């Protein structure tokens, strides 16, 4: 008998609105796939709601902190409720772009050169002096990120010296540490990965933004970005990126589904930017597009994700 599914959505992260959209889309697809489904907007009464509704499996449609970072996964483990997507450790590692990059370096996987600057260090030395240190070590252009945020929240693409301080200040609005990363000129490609012990990379997607930057607006506004499947790169390069994506998925200990984002240089080098353990499932989202290109319609996709969550 199919389990009663609670779609956990909303929550209190900076990505709440995106999560609500993902949750609505997932709920409709689960109902279409034949599941008894209830929507739960995650708040402080979550444990009571799960018990009241008799939830037997949690479909996680949360994004960002308190949902994609291992905390909700730990709570569900305590309650003996199976859930979709990666477990506690993989989620906690992947939400932190700095921790992810350290794992990638250990595994010999390519990622852009980077440095980290704590807010305490920056305030102690002064933001101007810290900006000068960043420029000496990293040069321009560069990317400054809030390392535990998704949807490019707290991210700045810096091309001029005068903008480094503002970029650091924005990152510190969301995190106590800023990730400063080498800017890679090239094509943005994403690799959705589906599976548990034998994960498979779905068709790759080339992302082209109307603004030239795949930021929050481009991600979640219809018509602001194009998803090109397959990417306009040679087949052997696509195979190499898929292999890197699966290796990354396994290095972090992911299960169920995740999406690995890359920048691909014109010369052919591919760099792993980050791993998204709870990819968006909205009308403009990448993961459902890739699945559709592989012949998997959205209701089939959520059904597969549920079945993967139930595997031991």
Secondary structure, DSSP 8 states (H G I E B T S, - for coil): ----EEEEE--SSTTHHHHHHHHHHHHHHHHHTT--EEEEE-STTHHHHHHHHT-SEEEE---STTTSSSHHHHHHHHTT-EESS--HHHHHHHH-HHHHHHHHHHTT-----EEEEEHHHHHHH-HHHHHHHHHHHH-SSEEEEETT--TTTT-EEE-SGGGHHHHHHHHHTT-SEEEEEE---SEEEEEEEEESTT-EE---EEEEETTSS--HHHHHSTTSEEEESS-SS-HHHHHHHHHHHHHHHHHTT--EEEEEEEEE-TTS-EEEEEEESS---STT-HHHHHHHHTT--HHHHHHHHHHHHH--
